[in-house]
Amino acid sequence: MTPEEMKAVEQEIDTFAQKAIDHAANNPELSAHYSRLYRASKLFLAKSAKLALTAKHKEINQKRKAARQGSSATPQSSTRRQTASG
C-alpha cells in the first residue's frame, strides 16, 4: 500500500476509537463493539507492517547473498594486496 492509503486506513481505524468513546455513555454494547474493531484493526495493521518489513529484509539479504556468491568467483583479497603494495 502507498503511504497515502496507509494514512487513510489509519484515519478510518481512529474513527472506531472515537465512535467507541461517543457511544460509551448511551450504548455500552456498541461502544464495546467499536473498541474491539479498533484494537483488532490496530493489531492487524501492525502485523501487516511487520510482515512487509520482514519481506523487505528477506529480499535485501537474498541480494546480498547473491552478490557474495557472485563475487566469490573473483579473488578480491589477492587483488587488494597487489594494489596496496603496488
N, C-alpha and C positions, 0 to 999 in steps of 0.2 A: 504494500500500500504506500501511497505517496504521503509525504508529511501533512499535506492539506487534508487528505482523507483521515489520517490518524487524529488530527485535531478535531475534525467533525465528529468522529466516533467518541472521542473523549468528552466532547461537549454534550453529546447525547447521553452518555453514561452519567455525567454530572447532573443532568436533569432528573435522573432516577433518585439521586440523593436529595435534591430539592423537593421532589414530589413526596418522598418519604417524610420529610420534615413538615411539609404542608398538610399532609393527611394525618399526622401523628395525633392531634387532639380529637378530631371528629370521626376518624375511621382507622382504628389501630390495625385492622387486618390488611387494609390496602397499604398502609404505611409499611407494615412488615413485608408485604409483597415487593414493594419498590426497594426496600432496603436489601432484600435478598437479590433482586435484579442488579442492584448497584454493586454489591460485593462480588457476585458471580462474574459480572461483566469486567470489573477491575482485575480479578484474578485471571480471567481468560485473556485480557489484553496484555497483562504482564507475561503470561506464559507464551503468548504469541510472539512478543518482542524477544523473549529469551530464546525461543526456537529459531527465530530469524538470525539472531546474533550467533548462535551456535552453528547454523548453516554457513554463515559468512566466514567464521573462523575455520570451519572444516575446509571450505573452498581455498582459503589462503594457505592452510597447512598442506593441502594437496599440491598447490602450485609450488610451494617451497620444496616439497619432497621431489617433485618432478624436476625442478631446477637443480637440486642436489644430484639427482641421478644422472641428469644430462651433463653436468659439469664434472662428474667423477671420471668421465672418459678422458678428460684432458688433465694432465698432471700440473696442476696450478702451483703446488708447493715448490717444485723444481724451477718453474719459471720465475717465481718470486725471488728465489735465491740468486738466480743468474742476473736478474735485473738489479738486485741490491748490491751485488759485488761489481757489476759491470757498469 
